[in-house]
Amino acid sequence: MKIILAYSGGLDTTVSIRWLKEKYQADVITVTVDVGQVDDFKKLEERAYSAGASKHYMIDAKEEFVKGFVTYDIIMNGLYEDVYPLSTALARPLIAEKIVEVAKKEGTEFVAHGSTSKGNDQVRFDLAVMSKMPNAKIIAPARIWGMTRQDEVKFAEERGIQIKLESSKYSIDENLWGRSIEGDVISDPSVEVPEDAFELTKRTSDKSRMVIEFDKGIPVSINGKDLDLVTLIKEVNRIAGSTGFGRVDHIENRVVGFKSREVYEVPAALVLIAAHKDLEKMIYTPLEFRFKKYVDSQWSDLVYQGLWYEPLRETLQSTGEGMNKWIMGKVEVEVQGDGMRIIGRESINSPYSDKVASYNKGWYPSDEMARGFIEMWGMHSLLARKVRSDAL
């Protein structure tokens, strides 16, 4: 029996290797998918073998992650509940896809992941695997074994299994688009998150400015320098994160039915989405802008809820991509600490006209035109108010 395990190298998945091996007398094949997380992949592989893995796959999927997932999070202004840029949620379908590819190569229907019964990731992993491999037998050890994090550490120590030093304190999930932090005192929403939980947003500079250029909704350069999107995201993470910008701390409504305190480090995601959204507002008509906000919100909810393979997600995304063919231009931003502001923006596709908008020069409607517009504009409201007042 072979079991293909999605392996992050953290406490849960490391303990899962030995637990699966002991419980099912199976060969456990680990698969690590590189989606931009900062890790020593050689040590991670050694850790997997230390725990009992019979084979280990290392798959570089950074380009696929950016082109097939992160790009659309920018185009769709993907912010769940207006704050979370879906960093973890976006990576799960891709990781599941790679796990299934290995399972088919190894000739097995058994796949496993380290998600718990309280998390959203179990929904995302299971549904993504089912969409790619309907006959898959999915095992989630952390939903079965009933161990606390302290129990897991003890389990590993008793068997001489290597674990990350920080594994016993925080539970970290990281990729190119962001870093999520859970565990320890973070579970108490009244307690400030300790500084040692953060890595991407340690403040080393006062403030920074960037000019970001977009082409069809996708960022293509910073400060006049053309960059591929992987490199560009890393650079914005570095610049914005160095000022302390990019921390999200909020009470999140989970898919699984309860609220949780969630903490993220997402400097590049917040900067790029905010700049993109500002450029859309510069270019779209008011009706397009309001419609796109609704489309974005629905898309974000579907991705967060693990419904990446829902047909509506594809339809919404196609709509957003079509609308973004007009989104070209530059946005200048300033980041400092917890704050970010748009300093300026320009686009050849914007209907903004200084000749029309300026109070100092240019076109003015006549008094008669202004009065006529105002009366027509308010007629529905004024008539309804009069009818209801008369009725009372």
Helices and strands as residue ranges (DSSP letters): E 2-6, H 11-24, E 27-34, H 41-51, E 55-60, H 62-65, I 66-70, H 71-75, H 87-106, E 110-112, H 121-132, E 137-139, H 141-144, H 149-158, G 165-168, E 171-175, E 178-182, G 184-187, G 195-197, E 208-215, E 218-222, E 225-226, H 229-241, E 247-253, E 259-265, H 267-283, H 286-304, H 311-323, G 324-326, E 329-336, E 339-346, H 354-357, H 367-391
